[in-house]
Amino acid sequence: MARVTNTPKRLARKRRLLKAAKGFWGRRKNQYKVMKETVHRAWQYAYRGRRLKKRDFRSMWIVRVSAATRARGVMYSRFIAGLKKAGIQLDRKSLSEIAIHDPKGFDVIVKLAQAS
């Protein structure tokens, strides 16, 4: 009976890893065992980075809105609480964009939050 080697699948898997290891230095790009470990670690970092990016952006938007509200004499926490009481449902991303690109509109939002 002939020995089954599963060559096409294995070759496809190696090619996928070779493509992913493009640009790596030294044995990391051409020795299969080292390449596999490096690529898998890189994929782990990429997965984690996609989650961290969301956290980083949210904190950046909060810093922007906080700076804009502080310039208008309101604390960030009081501003957010006022928005919730007023029933204004704007997320932090849109609030930061309004604060940067439309200061007069942001003044109106701050006034509404202070009133409630």
N, C-alpha and C positions, 0 to 999 in steps of 0.2 A: 504494500500500500504506500502511496506517495505521501511525503511529509507536507503538511499544509503550513505555509509561512505567513499568510495574511499580508502579503507584500503591498498591494495597492493601498490598503488602509494605512498601513504603517508609513509608507512613503508620503501619503497625503498629510499625515500628522506631522512628519518631519518637515515637510515643506511649509506647513503653516507656522511651525515654530521658527524655521529659518527666516521666513518673511517678518515675523514679529521681532526677531533678534537683529534685524538690519540696523546697522549703525553702532552696535555694541563693539567693545574693544577686546582684542586678544582672543583667548579661548572662549570667551563668552559668546562669540558669534559663530564659531565653527565646530566646537567639540560638543557633541549632542548632550551629554549628561550635564555639563556646566551650563550650556545654553538653556536647557529645559528648566533648571532651577532658577536661573536668572529671569527668564521670561515669566515664569509663574509668580515670582516675587514681584516683578514689575506689574503684572495684572492685579495682584493684591493691592499694591500701592495705588493703582489707578482706581480700583473699586472704592478704596477708602477715601481717595481724593475727591471722587464725585460726591460723596456724602459730606465731606468737610467743606466743599465749595458752597453748598447751600447754607451751612452755618456761618461761614465767613461773610457771605453776601448779606444775610439777615443782620448780622452785627454791624456791618458797614452802613446799612440803611438806618438802623437805630441811631448810630453816631451822627449821621447827617441830620435826621429829624430832630435829635436832641440839640444839636448846635443851632438849628434854625429856630426852635422854640425858645431856647435860652436867649437868643438875640432879641426875641420879642417879649422877654420877661416872664416866661412860663416854664415850669419844670416839665420834663418829658413825661414823667409818670402822671402828673396832673392833666397834661394835654391828652394822653391816651385815655385816661378815665373820663375826661370831658367828652371825648369823641364817642365813647361807648354810651354815655348817658344821652347824648344828642342823637344817637341812632345813626351816626355816620359810619358806614362800613368801608373804610379805605385801608388797604394793607400798607405795610411799611415801605414797600418798594414804590408804590404810587405816591405816597406822602413825600418821600425823599425827592422823587422826580418833580413834583409840584413845587417843593421848597426851592429847588435849584432853578427851574426854568420859568416858574410863574410865581414870583414872590408876593404879588398883590393877591392872587388867589389863595395863597397859603395864609396871608394875613386874615382873610375872610374865614378860613377854616379854624384858625386859632381863636378868633373872636367867638365863633359858634361854640367851640369847645369850652371857652371860658364862661360863656353865658349859662351853660347847663351844668 
